[in-house]
Every structure is written in structure tokens, then in C-alpha cells.
Amino acid sequence: MAAEQNKKKVKVGMISLGCAKNQVDGEMLMASLEENGFELSDDVGICDIAIVNTCGFIESAKKESIEEILELCKLKEEGRIKKIVVTGCLAQRYQEEIRKEIPEADAVLGIGANGQIAEYLKKLWEEDTPVECFPPKTEMPLCGSRTLTTPSYYAYLKIAEGCSNGCSYCAIPMIRGGYRSRPMESIIAEAKGLAENGCRELVIIAQDTSRYGLDLYGELRLPQLLTELCHIDSLRWIRLLYCYPDTITDELLKVMRENKKVLPYIDLPLQHVSGRVLKAMNRQGDRASITKLIAHIREQVPGITLRTTLITGFPGETEEDFAELAEFVHETKFDRLGCFAYSQEEGTPAARLPGQLPQEVKEHREELIMEDQMAIMMEKGQAMVGKTVEVLTEGFDRYAECYFGRTAADAPDVDGKVFFVAQKKKPHYGQFVRVKITECIDGDLYGELAR
């Protein structure tokens, strides 16, 4: 049977879940498989081997990963797929549980096995026996070829792996290990390759992007890295995600202010502003210091788009703590904001803290923050009416009969879009165009192609 199966290429499909960092890992896995003779399939439901590149960060992400695995188990039972492979954060975090609770999974591979993914799948296919492997996390490759799942005109560029911040609520260090920066030469070489392939927007990511270089060079090197990336002629936009407040330096802000390619956009995960809650989170600062930092950022980089993420319902969060957070959000008026109810993650210090709050309280507080933020975004959106903005064209909505794209203020997958009509000249995907904004609906901007 094995000899007969090996006459044709083994077809592999992947479902990649969770954050953009995990998406990059999945792209590297698929490239490695293709380089080693496997055939890639866009339809995971009709392939020989189906891979679920899971997320295991918070409860909702874990549930989504498990649901995807169980859906594939049904397809396997129907004979539409032959093997199921579980990789990623959930596989790393719950090694024994997956094999015990989901015996239909033919292989469970930790993140340290990513570099040998082709070897393990060949063994699974040819020997027809279950495979489990969990090498040290540090064996996970920091770089390599990628099969892009994004359009050619933008790509994520991961500059580091893991995290060493030790936030008490976060399982990432437990899953991914400590912070490891990639050598700058490796990052620049990959960026040049992406640019040669048509990439116009680079989205810089890591668990803590602004910490880049500290472990490898003994100093923060993100400013120097950005300066080098700006020398790549065909790049138009360079966007920063996940910059922690503790490592925002004047040097970084100066690079953003003086280099047009580095977008005036920062994703700044704050999580809270109550000094008492932040201390319990093992994070620094309080409302006064954070307010001062934001004012400084806005002063140094005029017109900057600030995005943040917050957590409501952290253990011990009082009504006064929440009121302080809500007041801060209302006063600061972030351009973009995501709020999440605290997820009690086993194995983290915060999971053992007293004062765990009921789920309904956590979720109600999250809803209050997001309601206020939606009003802020509507106010900011209305202020854009009549202005002309630069938009990266991404597609055409057949139902609304209009094009859509993103401005410099909108990161892919997490922020909004601009919808616009083009009466005469039809833009192509990946093209930068000028759009005059005519209205704002539910936070999204609508307009028409400017002359």
C-alpha cells in the first residue's frame, strides 16, 4: 500500500489559527513541506494530510482550535482525509491531553518540531503509525522559506520568537519560551525577498516588537532595523505591531517621525492603567505614567495612530479599578482599541490569585469599554468626511458594488477598511489610490476615487 501511495505526491492542507505570528509559522511549515516533495492543497477537506496549526493562548482560542480538529475528525471518518496532524501552541501546551482526548489525531507535534515537519509527516505517511514529538522550544527555527498566505502586496515579518516579560496572566513564555531575536541580517534579507516578490507593506511582528535586539546585541535595536528596512526601495509602508510601553524610546519615535516609510502607527498593548492591577499583572506603570507616555508619543509623532488592547475583570479588579480604566479610555480617545475579558489560564501566576471574578462581570465590563470606544471611533470617522486619504486597494465587494482597502491607520485583519467607488479608472489590487471620504458608517469609511 505504501509503495502505491508514494507513486504520487502526498497532498497536504493546513488550517492556521490565532495570531499573525502563528500564521508566519504556518507559512514556514508549508514551504518546508513543498520543498520536501509534498503537494500543497488550498482545500484542507480533500487532502491526504490535514494540519491544524493551533492557537492555545486563551480559552476562546483553545475552543476554536479543538472545534477545528473535531471537524477534521468527521471528515476523516467519512474518508475525505486520511491523516490529521496537530501543531502549534495548543499542541505544545496540551501534549498528553490531545492524544488522550482526541485519539483520531495521527500526529501531535510541538513547536520545536517545526524544522523537521517534513521528516515527521513522511514517517507518519509511510509507516502508518502515530507520531508524537516535542523537542526543546529553542529548536524552533527563527527563519526560513515561506509560502505566503497573504496577498503578495503585504506580508508579516516576524523579528523574534517567545517572550521574557513574565506578565502574570500570559501563557506565552510557558508555550513559546524566552525571547529570541533574529539576527538583523536575516530579517533584512527576508524583507528584500518579500519586496522582490511584490510586497509593498511590511507588518513587523513579535510578541514584544520594541524589545528587539536586547537579548542578541545587548541593546534595543528596533530603530536601527527600521532604518535599514527603509533602504529597500520598493517598500512603501512599514507598520509596527505589539510595541510594549516599557521599551518605547525617543530614538524609535524619531525614526518614525523622520522616515515616511515607517507609518505613524503603533500597537501599544497596555492591558490596564490601575497601578494596583498592573502590579498584579507583573507590569510596570500606572495611569499617570501611561498618560504621560501617550502624550509624549503624540507630541513626538504628530498624527500618529495609536492602537491598544485592554483586559477587564483581572483577578481583584474592583469597581474603582474598572472606573479608572473606563475614564482613561474615554479621555485618551485611542484611534483603535480591542478589549478582552480576562481568561484564567492554568499554569499562570494570575490563575492562582484570589478575587477571581464571575464571567458575566468580566464580559459586562468589556462591553462597556467597547461601547464607548465605538462612539469614539464614530466621532473620529465623522471628522474624516471631506478629507482625501491614501488607500491600499485590497478587493472588490460584489454585493456593495464597490472597492475596499486600508489606510495607513488600518492594520490588516484587526482594523477597519475604506470602501469606495471608482466610476472610470478601475484600480488593481495592491495599488495605492487617493480616496475622498464622503461618510462614516459603523466606524468604516466610505468614499469615492479622487481625481
Secondary structure, 3 states (H helix, E strand, C coil): CHHHHCCCCCEEEEEECCCHHHHHHHHHHHHHHHHCCCEEECCHHHCCEEEEEECCCCHHHHHHHHHHHHHHHHHHHCCCCCEEEEEHHHHHHCHHHHHHHCCCCCEEECHHHHHHHHHHHHHHHHHCCCEEECCCHHHCCCCCCCCCCCCCCEEEEECEECCCCCCCCCCHHHHHCCCEECCHHHHHHHHHHHHHCCCCEEEEECCCHHHCCHHHHCCCCHHHHHHHHCCCCCCCEEEECCCCHHHCCHHHHHHHHHCCCEEEEEECCCECCCHHHHHHCCCCCCHHHHHHHHHHHHHHCCCCEEEEEEEECCCCCCHHHHHHHHHHHHHHCCCEEEEEECCCCCCCHHHHCCCCCCHHHHHHHHHHHHHHHHHHHHHHHHHCCCCEEEEEEEEEECCCCEEEEECCCCCCCCCCCEEEECCCCCCCCCCEEEEEEEEEECCEEEEEECC
